[in-house]
Amino acid sequence: MSTAKKVTLVTADKVEFEVDEAVAMRFGIVKSFLEENPEKIPLPNVNSSVLSLIIDYCKAHVEFASSENKADEKAKEFDENFVKAQGNETLVAMCMAVNYLEEKELLNMVLDAIANKIKNKSVEFVRKYFGIKNDFPPEEEEALRRENHWAFQDVDVDDNE
């Protein structure tokens, strides 16, 4: 049982997470809230399922930081497995959440994972990945494709990942 000071985080879907202050302090946004409202910190842009994953990641990295024995190797392996375990929708939601939380290390890792997934993919794949509606009239889209034909060459076959 931990005797560390606890911080309560409240998600958009009104789920409360009580975490060690060391974990909560990894979130830049928490630092300013702690001064104003040390009891409960609202996170209106983060849902509970994503915050749960983010907390797991931060707890692991707090432990890695306190460990001396092969911590870098363990952290790297943990990070690779953590990203691989997330689906596309979760990665996008996590990206938005960690950006709001100002957790730069995880944000960079998630952005790299998303970039690798959409690298050399079609416009249609990227639209679907991010849930972007195509609002171009067919004629205008065709003109853009002709003008920028180079951008559509050698695109990988779209997959379901």
DRENPA-3360 file (N, C-alpha, C; in nm, 2 decimals, always signed):
BEGIN
1 = MSTAKKVT = +0.09/-0.12/+0.00/+0.00/+0.00/+0.00/+0.09/+0.12/+0.00 ~ +0.06/+0.21/-0.09/+0.14/+0.33/-0.11/+0.10/+0.44/-0.01 ~ +0.20/+0.51/+0.05/+0.18/+0.62/+0.14/+0.20/+0.75/+0.07 ~ +0.22/+0.75/-0.06/+0.24/+0.87/-0.13/+0.12/+0.96/-0.13 ~ +0.14/+1.09/-0.15/+0.02/+1.18/-0.15/-0.06/+1.15/-0.28 ~ -0.19/+1.15/-0.27/-0.28/+1.11/-0.38/-0.34/+1.24/-0.44 ~ -0.38/+1.23/-0.57/-0.45/+1.33/-0.64/-0.56/+1.26/-0.71 ~ -0.68/+1.33/-0.71/-0.80/+1.27/-0.77/-0.82/+1.34/-0.91;
9 = LVTADKVE = -0.83/+1.26/-1.01/-0.85/+1.32/-1.15/-0.99/+1.27/-1.19 ~ -1.07/+1.37/-1.24/-1.21/+1.34/-1.28/-1.22/+1.36/-1.43 ~ -1.26/+1.25/-1.50/-1.27/+1.25/-1.64/-1.40/+1.32/-1.69 ~ -1.41/+1.33/-1.82/-1.52/+1.39/-1.89/-1.65/+1.31/-1.86 ~ -1.63/+1.17/-1.85/-1.74/+1.09/-1.82/-1.76/+1.06/-1.67 ~ -1.71/+1.16/-1.59/-1.73/+1.16/-1.44/-1.67/+1.04/-1.36 ~ -1.57/+0.98/-1.42/-1.50/+0.87/-1.35/-1.38/+0.93/-1.27 ~ -1.37/+0.89/-1.15/-1.26/+0.95/-1.07/-1.15/+0.85/-1.06;
17 = FEVDEAVA = -1.02/+0.90/-1.07/-0.90/+0.82/-1.06/-0.82/+0.88/-0.95 ~ -0.79/+0.80/-0.85/-0.70/+0.85/-0.74/-0.56/+0.79/-0.77 ~ -0.47/+0.88/-0.80/-0.33/+0.84/-0.84/-0.23/+0.91/-0.75 ~ -0.11/+0.85/-0.74/+0.00/+0.91/-0.67/+0.03/+1.04/-0.73 ~ +0.07/+1.14/-0.65/+0.10/+1.27/-0.70/+0.22/+1.26/-0.80 ~ +0.31/+1.17/-0.79/+0.42/+1.16/-0.88/+0.37/+1.12/-1.02 ~ +0.27/+1.05/-1.03/+0.21/+1.01/-1.16/+0.13/+1.13/-1.22 ~ +0.05/+1.20/-1.13/-0.03/+1.31/-1.18/+0.06/+1.43/-1.22;
25 = MRFGIVKS = +0.18/+1.44/-1.16/+0.26/+1.55/-1.19/+0.33/+1.54/-1.33 ~ +0.32/+1.42/-1.39/+0.37/+1.41/-1.53/+0.28/+1.48/-1.63 ~ +0.16/+1.52/-1.58/+0.07/+1.60/-1.67/+0.09/+1.75/-1.64 ~ +0.13/+1.82/-1.74/+0.16/+1.96/-1.72/+0.04/+2.04/-1.67 ~ -0.08/+2.00/-1.72/-0.20/+2.07/-1.69/-0.24/+2.05/-1.54 ~ -0.20/+1.94/-1.48/-0.23/+1.91/-1.34/-0.16/+2.01/-1.25 ~ -0.04/+2.05/-1.28/+0.04/+2.14/-1.19/-0.03/+2.27/-1.16 ~ -0.10/+2.33/-1.26/-0.17/+2.45/-1.24/-0.30/+2.43/-1.16;
33 = FLEENPEK = -0.36/+2.31/-1.18/-0.48/+2.28/-1.11/-0.46/+2.26/-0.96 ~ -0.34/+2.20/-0.93/-0.31/+2.16/-0.79/-0.31/+2.29/-0.70 ~ -0.27/+2.40/-0.75/-0.27/+2.52/-0.68/-0.41/+2.57/-0.65 ~ -0.50/+2.55/-0.75/-0.64/+2.61/-0.73/-0.73/+2.51/-0.66 ~ -0.72/+2.38/-0.69/-0.82/+2.28/-0.64/-0.74/+2.15/-0.61 ~ -0.68/+2.14/-0.50/-0.60/+2.02/-0.47/-0.68/+1.89/-0.44 ~ -0.81/+1.91/-0.43/-0.89/+1.79/-0.40/-0.92/+1.71/-0.53 ~ -0.99/+1.77/-0.62/-1.03/+1.70/-0.74/-0.99/+1.79/-0.87;
41 = IPLPNVNS = -0.93/+1.72/-0.96/-0.88/+1.79/-1.08/-0.97/+1.75/-1.20 ~ -1.05/+1.84/-1.25/-1.13/+1.80/-1.37/-1.05/+1.79/-1.50 ~ -1.08/+1.69/-1.57/-1.02/+1.67/-1.70/-1.13/+1.65/-1.81 ~ -1.19/+1.76/-1.85/-1.31/+1.75/-1.93/-1.28/+1.71/-2.07 ~ -1.16/+1.70/-2.11/-1.13/+1.66/-2.25/-1.07/+1.52/-2.26 ~ -1.09/+1.44/-2.15/-1.03/+1.31/-2.14/-1.13/+1.21/-2.09 ~ -1.15/+1.10/-2.16/-1.25/+1.00/-2.11/-1.17/+0.89/-2.03 ~ -1.25/+0.82/-1.95/-1.19/+0.73/-1.85/-1.11/+0.61/-1.91;
49 = SVLSLIID = -1.16/+0.56/-2.02/-1.09/+0.44/-2.08/-0.95/+0.49/-2.13 ~ -0.94/+0.60/-2.18/-0.81/+0.65/-2.23/-0.72/+0.69/-2.11 ~ -0.78/+0.76/-2.01/-0.70/+0.80/-1.89/-0.65/+0.68/-1.82 ~ -0.72/+0.57/-1.82/-0.67/+0.45/-1.75/-0.55/+0.40/-1.82 ~ -0.54/+0.40/-1.95/-0.42/+0.36/-2.02/-0.30/+0.46/-2.00 ~ -0.33/+0.59/-2.00/-0.23/+0.69/-1.98/-0.17/+0.67/-1.83 ~ -0.26/+0.65/-1.74/-0.21/+0.63/-1.60/-0.12/+0.51/-1.59 ~ -0.16/+0.40/-1.66/-0.08/+0.28/-1.66/+0.06/+0.31/-1.71;
57 = YCKAHVEF = +0.06/+0.38/-1.82/+0.19/+0.42/-1.88/+0.27/+0.50/-1.79 ~ +0.21/+0.60/-1.73/+0.29/+0.69/-1.64/+0.33/+0.62/-1.51 ~ +0.25/+0.53/-1.46/+0.29/+0.46/-1.34/+0.42/+0.37/-1.37 ~ +0.42/+0.31/-1.49/+0.53/+0.23/-1.53/+0.66/+0.32/-1.54 ~ +0.64/+0.43/-1.60/+0.76/+0.52/-1.62/+0.81/+0.58/-1.49 ~ +0.72/+0.60/-1.40/+0.76/+0.65/-1.26/+0.85/+0.54/-1.20 ~ +0.80/+0.42/-1.21/+0.88/+0.30/-1.16/+1.01/+0.29/-1.23 ~ +1.01/+0.30/-1.36/+1.14/+0.29/-1.44/+1.24/+0.40/-1.39;
65 = ASSENKAD = +1.19/+0.52/-1.37/+1.27/+0.63/-1.33/+1.34/+0.60/-1.19 ~ +1.26/+0.53/-1.10/+1.32/+0.50/-0.97/+1.40/+0.37/-0.97 ~ +1.40/+0.30/-1.07/+1.48/+0.18/-1.08/+1.62/+0.21/-1.15 ~ +1.72/+0.14/-1.10/+1.85/+0.16/-1.15/+1.89/+0.05/-1.25 ~ +1.83/-0.07/-1.24/+1.88/-0.18/-1.31/+1.81/-0.20/-1.44 ~ +1.87/-0.17/-1.55/+1.82/-0.19/-1.69/+1.69/-0.11/-1.71 ~ +1.67/+0.00/-1.65/+1.55/+0.08/-1.66/+1.52/+0.12/-1.80 ~ +1.63/+0.17/-1.87/+1.61/+0.21/-2.01/+1.56/+0.10/-2.10;
73 = EKAKEFDE = +1.62/-0.02/-2.09/+1.58/-0.13/-2.17/+1.44/-0.17/-2.14 ~ +1.40/-0.17/-2.01/+1.27/-0.21/-1.98/+1.17/-0.11/-2.03 ~ +1.20/+0.02/-2.01/+1.11/+0.13/-2.06/+1.09/+0.12/-2.21 ~ +1.19/+0.09/-2.28/+1.18/+0.09/-2.43/+1.09/-0.03/-2.47 ~ +1.12/-0.15/-2.41/+1.03/-0.26/-2.44/+0.89/-0.24/-2.40 ~ +0.87/-0.18/-2.28/+0.73/-0.15/-2.24/+0.66/-0.05/-2.34 ~ +0.73/+0.05/-2.38/+0.68/+0.15/-2.48/+0.64/+0.08/-2.61 ~ +0.72/-0.01/-2.66/+0.69/-0.07/-2.79/+0.57/-0.16/-2.77;
81 = NFVKAQGN = +0.56/-0.24/-2.66/+0.44/-0.32/-2.64/+0.32/-0.24/-2.61 ~ +0.33/-0.13/-2.54/+0.22/-0.04/-2.51/+0.16/+0.01/-2.64 ~ +0.24/+0.06/-2.73/+0.19/+0.12/-2.85/+0.12/+0.01/-2.94 ~ +0.19/-0.10/-2.95/+0.14/-0.21/-3.03/+0.00/-0.26/-2.99 ~ -0.02/-0.25/-2.86/-0.15/-0.30/-2.80/-0.27/-0.21/-2.83 ~ -0.24/-0.09/-2.88/-0.35/+0.01/-2.90/-0.40/+0.00/-3.04 ~ -0.53/+0.01/-3.06/-0.59/+0.02/-3.19/-0.58/+0.16/-3.24 ~ -0.62/+0.18/-3.37/-0.61/+0.31/-3.43/-0.70/+0.41/-3.36;
89 = ETLVAMCM = -0.82/+0.38/-3.33/-0.91/+0.47/-3.26/-0.86/+0.51/-3.12 ~ -0.80/+0.42/-3.05/-0.74/+0.44/-2.92/-0.62/+0.54/-2.93 ~ -0.54/+0.51/-3.03/-0.42/+0.60/-3.05/-0.46/+0.74/-3.08 ~ -0.56/+0.76/-3.16/-0.61/+0.90/-3.19/-0.66/+0.96/-3.07 ~ -0.75/+0.89/-2.99/-0.80/+0.94/-2.87/-0.69/+0.97/-2.77 ~ -0.60/+0.88/-2.76/-0.49/+0.90/-2.66/-0.40/+1.03/-2.71 ~ -0.38/+1.04/-2.83/-0.31/+1.16/-2.88/-0.38/+1.29/-2.84 ~ -0.51/+1.30/-2.85/-0.58/+1.42/-2.81/-0.57/+1.43/-2.66;
97 = AVNYLEEK = -0.58/+1.33/-2.58/-0.58/+1.33/-2.44/-0.44/+1.38/-2.39 ~ -0.34/+1.31/-2.43/-0.21/+1.35/-2.38/-0.16/+1.49/-2.43 ~ -0.21/+1.53/-2.54/-0.19/+1.67/-2.58/-0.25/+1.76/-2.48 ~ -0.38/+1.74/-2.44/-0.45/+1.82/-2.34/-0.38/+1.81/-2.21 ~ -0.34/+1.69/-2.17/-0.27/+1.67/-2.04/-0.13/+1.73/-2.04 ~ -0.07/+1.76/-2.15/+0.06/+1.81/-2.16/+0.16/+1.70/-2.11 ~ +0.14/+1.58/-2.15/+0.24/+1.47/-2.12/+0.32/+1.45/-2.25 ~ +0.43/+1.52/-2.26/+0.51/+1.53/-2.38/+0.57/+1.40/-2.42;
105 = ELLNMVLD = +0.62/+1.32/-2.33/+0.69/+1.20/-2.37/+0.59/+1.10/-2.43 ~ +0.48/+1.08/-2.37/+0.38/+0.99/-2.43/+0.32/+1.05/-2.56 ~ +0.30/+1.18/-2.56/+0.25/+1.25/-2.69/+0.35/+1.22/-2.80 ~ +0.47/+1.24/-2.78/+0.57/+1.21/-2.89/+0.57/+1.06/-2.94 ~ +0.55/+0.97/-2.84/+0.55/+0.83/-2.88/+0.42/+0.80/-2.96 ~ +0.31/+0.85/-2.91/+0.18/+0.83/-2.98/+0.18/+0.89/-3.12 ~ +0.24/+1.01/-3.13/+0.24/+1.08/-3.26/+0.33/+1.00/-3.36 ~ +0.44/+0.94/-3.31/+0.53/+0.86/-3.39/+0.46/+0.74/-3.44;
113 = AIANKIKN = +0.38/+0.67/-3.35/+0.31/+0.55/-3.39/+0.20/+0.58/-3.49 ~ +0.13/+0.69/-3.48/+0.03/+0.73/-3.58/+0.09/+0.77/-3.71 ~ +0.20/+0.84/-3.70/+0.27/+0.88/-3.83/+0.32/+0.75/-3.90 ~ +0.37/+0.65/-3.83/+0.41/+0.53/-3.89/+0.29/+0.45/-3.95 ~ +0.18/+0.46/-3.89/+0.06/+0.39/-3.94/+0.00/+0.46/-4.07 ~ +0.02/+0.59/-4.08/-0.04/+0.66/-4.20/+0.06/+0.69/-4.30 ~ +0.19/+0.66/-4.28/+0.30/+0.69/-4.37/+0.27/+0.62/-4.50 ~ +0.28/+0.69/-4.61/+0.26/+0.64/-4.74/+0.13/+0.58/-4.77;
121 = KSVEFVRK = +0.02/+0.62/-4.70/-0.11/+0.57/-4.72/-0.19/+0.67/-4.81 ~ -0.30/+0.62/-4.86/-0.38/+0.70/-4.95/-0.46/+0.80/-4.87 ~ -0.51/+0.90/-4.94/-0.59/+1.01/-4.88/-0.71/+0.95/-4.81 ~ -0.77/+0.85/-4.88/-0.89/+0.79/-4.83/-0.86/+0.72/-4.70 ~ -0.75/+0.65/-4.69/-0.71/+0.58/-4.57/-0.69/+0.68/-4.45 ~ -0.62/+0.79/-4.48/-0.60/+0.89/-4.37/-0.73/+0.96/-4.33 ~ -0.82/+0.98/-4.43/-0.95/+1.04/-4.39/-1.03/+0.94/-4.30 ~ -1.03/+0.81/-4.33/-1.10/+0.71/-4.25/-1.03/+0.70/-4.12;
129 = YFGIKNDF = -0.90/+0.70/-4.11/-0.82/+0.69/-3.99/-0.86/+0.79/-3.89 ~ -0.87/+0.92/-3.94/-0.90/+1.03/-3.85/-1.05/+1.07/-3.85 ~ -1.13/+1.00/-3.92/-1.28/+1.03/-3.92/-1.30/+1.16/-3.99 ~ -1.23/+1.19/-4.10/-1.25/+1.32/-4.17/-1.34/+1.30/-4.29 ~ -1.44/+1.38/-4.30/-1.54/+1.37/-4.40/-1.48/+1.44/-4.53 ~ -1.50/+1.38/-4.64/-1.45/+1.44/-4.77/-1.56/+1.54/-4.81 ~ -1.52/+1.67/-4.80/-1.61/+1.78/-4.84/-1.58/+1.84/-4.97 ~ -1.49/+1.78/-5.05/-1.46/+1.84/-5.18/-1.56/+1.79/-5.28;
137 = PPEEEEAL = -1.60/+1.88/-5.37/-1.69/+1.83/-5.48/-1.60/+1.74/-5.57 ~ -1.65/+1.64/-5.64/-1.57/+1.54/-5.71/-1.48/+1.61/-5.82 ~ -1.53/+1.72/-5.88/-1.46/+1.79/-5.98/-1.33/+1.85/-5.92 ~ -1.35/+1.92/-5.81/-1.24/+1.99/-5.74/-1.14/+1.89/-5.69 ~ -1.18/+1.78/-5.64/-1.09/+1.67/-5.59/-1.01/+1.62/-5.71 ~ -1.08/+1.59/-5.82/-1.00/+1.54/-5.93/-0.90/+1.64/-5.98 ~ -0.93/+1.77/-5.98/-0.84/+1.87/-6.03/-0.72/+1.87/-5.93 ~ -0.74/+1.86/-5.80/-0.63/+1.86/-5.71/-0.54/+1.74/-5.73;
145 = RRENHWAF = -0.61/+1.63/-5.76/-0.53/+1.50/-5.78/-0.44/+1.52/-5.91 ~ -0.49/+1.58/-6.01/-0.42/+1.60/-6.13/-0.30/+1.70/-6.11 ~ -0.33/+1.81/-6.04/-0.23/+1.91/-6.01/-0.12/+1.86/-5.92 ~ -0.15/+1.77/-5.83/-0.05/+1.71/-5.73/-0.04/+1.56/-5.75 ~ -0.03/+1.52/-5.88/-0.03/+1.37/-5.91/+0.09/+1.30/-5.84 ~ +0.20/+1.37/-5.81/+0.32/+1.32/-5.75/+0.29/+1.27/-5.61 ~ +0.19/+1.33/-5.54/+0.16/+1.29/-5.41/+0.08/+1.16/-5.40 ~ +0.03/+1.11/-5.51/-0.05/+0.99/-5.51/+0.02/+0.87/-5.57;
153 = QDVDVDDN = +0.15/+0.89/-5.60/+0.23/+0.79/-5.66/+0.29/+0.70/-5.55 ~ +0.30/+0.57/-5.58/+0.36/+0.47/-5.50/+0.31/+0.47/-5.36 ~ +0.18/+0.48/-5.35/+0.11/+0.48/-5.22/+0.09/+0.33/-5.18 ~ +0.11/+0.29/-5.05/+0.10/+0.15/-5.01/-0.05/+0.11/-5.02 ~ -0.07/-0.02/-5.03/-0.20/-0.07/-5.03/-0.26/-0.05/-4.89 ~ -0.38/+0.01/-4.89/-0.45/+0.03/-4.76/-0.48/-0.10/-4.69 ~ -0.46/-0.10/-4.56/-0.49/-0.22/-4.48/-0.59/-0.18/-4.37 ~ -0.63/-0.27/-4.29/-0.73/-0.24/-4.19/-0.66/-0.20/-4.06;
161 = E = -0.53/-0.20/-4.05/-0.47/-0.16/-3.92/-0.47/-0.01/-3.91;
% end
